[in-house]
Amino acid sequence: MKRYLTSLSGNSQKLDGGAMFGNAPKALWTRWARADELNRIDLACRCLLITEQPEQGPPRHILLETGIGAFFEPKLAERFGVQESEHVLLGELERVGLSHQDIDVVVLSHLHFDHAGGLLTPFQEGQESELLFPKATFVVGQTAWERSQHPHPRDRASFIPRIQALLEQSGRLELVDGEHSPTLGPDYRLRRSDGHTPGLVLVEIPSAQGPILFGADLIPGVPWVRGSITMGYDRFPELLIDEKRAVLDELEPQGGRIFFTHDPDTAMARVTRDARGRFAADNAQGALEGLEA
């Protein structure tokens, strides 16, 4: 079986740079990201489409995350810096000859709105958003699911109130607790991370050139490859740093690559280490268009 990777844009955001870089001073993080007059930086909400093509039979389409989507009412969309009113991911799927109805599996690293909001139809005045992807199995980590149902006051606003009920009512929700998903199959390794939010699930995709890790919010972009850089949104920053180091220690000698959800310029890069042992990102790719894994 062959496997092809395509990066898909979701709705983009502008968020406060200080919040995105935690305790790193502005004099440092402005080397990596330009701030606007409101101190906001550009962020992508990028998704990864995996197309599996067996020797016989139809392909299987797996979507890693759905971005923020367009479900917010206008006032909330402005508050959270959502830049487009249309559901960008749906247009991106159309660009590659698909629709949300063609997706067989949706994997959600966690249920924060900027990763799961694209599951919902766009905002319409006086109407509740509905669930898209009518034939997909939705793969979510057990702990991430429990967190979304019982959030801490610190991150309650990061979750979409209706989405858990819609996923349950679909009859297509798969909760996983371990390194593999029955739906995805044994080729895909699921890594757990708790530093950003408890139970975050990172999909590792096999490749002849070294594994590819969907970085989600453990490593959301190139600047966060640096060991001590975390986000203000991370629930347990010290734990996240330890988790990140362990992942990078494993990926680097294998020639591993990271797929970035929030980096506005880079979709994927290879993990490298300099003479002083510091991790970096090299061989950056701005987009993936049917890359064979």
C-alpha positions as CSV (number, residue, x, y, z in Angstrom):
1,M,0.0,0.0,0.0
2,K,1.2,3.5,-0.8
3,R,0.6,6.5,1.4
4,Y,0.4,10.1,0.2
5,L,0.5,13.3,2.4
6,T,-1.2,16.6,1.6
7,S,-1.2,19.7,3.8
8,L,-4.5,21.5,3.9
9,S,-5.1,25.0,5.2
10,G,-7.8,25.8,7.7
11,N,-9.0,29.2,8.9
12,S,-6.0,31.2,10.0
13,Q,-5.7,33.2,13.3
14,K,-4.0,36.2,14.8
15,L,-3.2,35.7,18.5
16,D,-1.2,37.6,21.1
17,G,2.5,36.8,20.6
18,G,3.2,36.9,24.3
19,A,0.6,34.2,24.9
20,M,2.0,32.1,22.1
21,F,5.6,32.2,23.5
22,G,4.9,31.9,27.2
23,N,7.7,33.4,29.3
24,A,10.0,34.2,26.4
25,P,10.5,38.0,26.2
26,K,9.3,39.9,23.2
27,A,12.8,40.9,22.3
28,L,13.5,37.2,21.7
29,W,10.3,36.0,20.0
30,T,10.0,38.9,17.6
31,R,13.1,37.3,15.9
32,W,10.8,34.5,14.8
33,A,7.4,36.1,14.4
34,R,6.3,39.6,13.4
35,A,3.8,41.3,15.7
36,D,1.0,43.7,14.5
37,E,-0.1,46.8,16.2
38,L,-2.2,44.7,18.6
39,N,0.9,42.5,19.5
40,R,-0.7,39.6,17.5
41,I,1.2,37.2,15.3
42,D,0.0,35.1,12.3
43,L,-0.9,31.5,13.0
44,A,-2.0,28.7,10.7
45,C,-4.5,26.0,11.6
46,R,-3.1,23.4,9.3
47,C,-4.5,19.9,8.7
48,L,-2.9,16.8,7.2
49,L,-4.7,14.6,4.7
50,I,-3.3,11.1,4.4
51,T,-4.5,9.1,1.4
52,E,-3.9,5.4,1.6
53,Q,-3.9,3.7,-1.8
54,P,-4.0,-0.1,-1.6
55,E,-3.0,-2.3,-4.6
56,Q,-6.7,-3.1,-5.1
57,G,-9.8,-1.3,-4.0
58,P,-10.7,2.3,-3.3
59,P,-8.4,4.7,-1.3
60,R,-8.9,5.6,2.3
61,H,-8.8,9.2,3.3
62,I,-7.6,10.1,6.8
63,L,-7.7,13.7,8.1
64,L,-5.5,14.7,11.0
65,E,-7.5,17.5,12.7
66,T,-9.9,20.0,11.2
67,G,-8.6,23.4,12.2
68,I,-10.7,26.1,13.8
69,G,-13.3,26.3,11.1
70,A,-16.0,29.0,10.9
71,F,-18.5,28.1,13.6
72,F,-17.9,31.2,15.8
73,E,-20.4,34.0,15.7
74,P,-18.8,37.2,14.4
75,K,-18.0,38.7,17.8
76,L,-16.2,35.6,19.0
77,A,-14.5,35.2,15.7
78,E,-13.1,38.7,16.1
79,R,-12.1,38.0,19.7
80,F,-10.1,34.9,18.8
81,G,-8.6,36.5,15.7
82,V,-10.2,34.2,13.1
83,Q,-9.3,35.8,9.7
84,E,-11.8,34.2,7.3
85,S,-15.6,34.0,7.5
86,E,-15.9,31.0,5.1
87,H,-14.9,27.4,6.1
88,V,-11.4,27.3,4.5
89,L,-10.9,23.6,5.0
90,L,-13.9,22.7,2.9
91,G,-12.5,24.7,0.1
92,E,-9.1,23.0,0.5
93,L,-10.7,19.6,0.3
94,E,-12.5,20.7,-2.9
95,R,-9.2,21.9,-4.3
96,V,-7.8,18.3,-4.1
97,G,-10.9,16.8,-5.5
98,L,-12.7,15.7,-2.3
99,S,-15.4,16.9,0.1
100,H,-15.9,16.3,3.8
101,Q,-18.2,13.5,2.8
102,D,-15.2,11.5,1.4
103,I,-13.2,11.5,4.6
104,D,-13.1,8.0,6.2
105,V,-11.3,8.9,9.5
106,V,-10.8,12.1,11.4
107,V,-8.1,12.1,14.2
108,L,-8.3,14.8,16.8
109,S,-5.2,15.4,18.9
110,H,-7.4,17.1,21.5
111,L,-10.7,19.0,21.4
112,H,-9.6,22.6,21.8
113,F,-11.6,24.7,19.3
114,D,-8.7,25.6,17.1
115,H,-8.2,21.9,16.3
116,A,-11.7,20.6,16.4
117,G,-13.9,23.6,15.3
118,G,-13.6,22.6,11.7
119,L,-15.9,19.6,12.5
120,L,-18.8,22.0,12.5
121,T,-20.8,23.7,9.7
122,P,-20.2,27.5,9.4
123,F,-22.0,30.0,11.6
124,Q,-25.5,31.0,10.4
125,E,-27.6,33.4,12.4
126,G,-30.3,31.7,14.4
127,Q,-29.1,28.1,13.6
128,E,-27.0,25.7,15.6
129,S,-23.9,24.3,13.9
130,E,-24.1,20.7,12.8
131,L,-21.5,18.0,12.5
132,L,-19.7,17.6,9.1
133,F,-17.9,14.4,7.9
134,P,-20.9,12.1,7.8
135,K,-19.1,8.8,7.2
136,A,-15.9,9.4,9.2
137,T,-14.9,7.6,12.3
138,F,-13.7,10.2,14.9
139,V,-10.6,9.1,16.8
140,V,-10.0,10.9,20.1
141,G,-7.8,10.1,23.1
142,Q,-9.7,8.8,26.1
143,T,-8.1,11.3,28.5
144,A,-8.5,14.2,26.1
145,W,-12.2,13.3,25.8
146,E,-12.6,13.2,29.6
147,R,-10.8,16.6,29.9
148,S,-13.2,18.2,27.4
149,Q,-16.1,17.0,29.5
150,H,-14.6,18.2,32.8
151,P,-12.3,21.1,31.9
152,H,-10.4,23.1,34.5
153,P,-11.5,26.8,34.8
154,R,-8.1,27.7,33.3
155,D,-9.0,26.1,29.9
156,R,-12.8,25.9,29.9
157,A,-13.1,28.5,27.2
158,S,-10.9,26.4,24.9
159,F,-13.7,23.8,24.4
160,I,-16.8,23.9,22.3
161,P,-19.8,23.0,24.5
162,R,-21.9,21.1,22.0
163,I,-19.2,19.1,20.2
164,Q,-19.0,16.2,22.6
165,A,-22.8,15.5,22.3
166,L,-22.6,15.7,18.5
167,L,-19.7,13.3,18.4
168,E,-21.4,10.8,20.7
169,Q,-24.7,11.0,18.8
170,S,-22.9,10.3,15.5
171,G,-22.3,6.7,16.7
172,R,-18.8,7.0,15.1
173,L,-16.7,8.0,18.0
174,E,-13.7,5.9,18.9
175,L,-11.9,6.6,22.1
176,V,-8.3,5.3,22.3
177,D,-6.0,4.7,25.3
178,G,-2.8,3.3,24.1
179,E,-0.3,3.4,21.2
180,H,-2.7,2.1,18.5
181,S,-6.2,2.7,17.2
182,P,-8.3,-0.1,15.9
183,T,-9.6,2.1,13.1
184,L,-6.2,3.5,12.0
185,G,-4.5,0.2,12.3
186,P,-1.0,-0.9,13.6
187,D,1.0,1.1,11.1
188,Y,0.2,4.3,13.0
189,R,1.7,4.9,16.4
190,L,-0.1,7.2,18.8
191,R,2.0,9.1,21.3
192,R,0.5,10.6,24.4
193,S,1.5,14.0,25.8
194,D,0.1,15.9,28.8
195,G,2.1,19.1,28.9
196,H,-0.3,21.2,26.7
197,T,-3.4,19.5,27.9
198,P,-4.0,16.1,29.5
199,G,-4.2,13.3,27.0
200,L,-3.1,15.0,23.8
201,V,-2.6,12.4,21.1
202,L,0.2,12.7,18.5
203,V,0.0,10.5,15.4
204,E,3.3,9.1,14.1
205,I,3.2,8.2,10.4
206,P,5.6,5.6,9.1
207,S,7.9,6.6,6.2
208,A,10.9,5.1,4.5
209,Q,12.7,8.4,5.1
210,G,12.1,8.4,8.8
211,P,8.9,8.8,10.9
212,I,6.7,11.8,10.5
213,L,5.1,13.2,13.7
214,F,2.0,15.3,13.7
215,G,3.2,17.9,16.2
216,A,-0.2,19.3,17.2
217,D,0.3,21.6,20.2
218,L,3.4,19.8,21.6
219,I,5.4,21.4,18.9
220,P,3.1,23.8,17.0
221,G,5.7,25.4,14.7
222,V,9.4,25.9,14.0
223,P,10.2,28.3,16.9
224,W,8.8,25.8,19.4
225,V,11.3,23.1,18.4
226,R,13.7,25.0,20.7
227,G,13.9,23.2,24.0
228,S,12.7,25.8,26.5
229,I,10.1,27.6,24.3
230,T,6.5,26.9,25.4
231,M,3.1,28.6,25.0
232,G,1.3,30.5,27.7
233,Y,-1.7,28.2,26.9
234,D,0.3,25.1,28.0
235,R,-1.1,23.7,31.2
236,F,2.1,22.1,32.4
237,P,5.1,23.8,30.7
238,E,7.9,22.0,32.5
239,L,6.3,18.7,31.7
240,L,5.9,19.7,28.1
241,I,9.6,20.6,27.8
242,D,10.5,17.1,29.1
243,E,8.0,15.5,26.7
244,K,9.3,17.5,23.8
245,R,12.9,16.6,24.5
246,A,12.1,12.9,24.7
247,V,10.3,13.0,21.3
248,L,13.1,15.0,19.6
249,D,15.7,12.7,21.1
250,E,13.9,9.8,19.4
251,L,13.1,11.4,16.1
252,E,16.5,13.1,15.3
253,P,18.7,9.9,14.9
254,Q,16.0,8.4,12.7
255,G,15.8,11.4,10.3
256,G,12.3,12.1,11.7
257,R,10.2,15.0,10.6
258,I,7.5,17.1,12.3
259,F,4.3,18.3,10.7
260,F,3.3,21.7,12.1
261,T,-0.3,22.8,12.7
262,H,0.3,26.5,13.6
263,D,3.4,27.6,11.8
264,P,2.3,30.1,9.1
265,D,5.2,29.4,6.8
266,T,6.3,25.8,7.3
267,A,4.2,22.7,7.0
268,M,7.0,20.2,7.8
269,A,10.7,20.1,8.6
270,R,13.3,17.5,9.6
271,V,14.6,17.4,13.2
272,T,18.3,18.2,13.4
273,R,20.8,18.9,16.2
274,D,23.7,21.3,16.2
275,A,27.2,20.8,17.6
276,R,26.0,22.0,21.0
277,G,23.2,19.5,21.1
278,R,20.4,22.0,20.5
279,F,17.5,20.9,18.4
280,A,16.5,22.7,15.2
281,A,14.3,22.3,12.1
282,D,15.9,21.9,8.7
283,N,14.7,21.2,5.1
284,A,11.5,23.1,5.7
285,Q,8.6,22.6,3.3
286,G,5.9,25.2,3.0
287,A,3.3,22.7,1.8
288,L,2.9,19.1,1.0
289,E,1.1,18.1,-2.2
290,G,0.7,14.3,-2.5
291,L,4.1,13.6,-0.9
292,E,4.7,9.8,-0.8
293,A,5.5,8.8,2.7
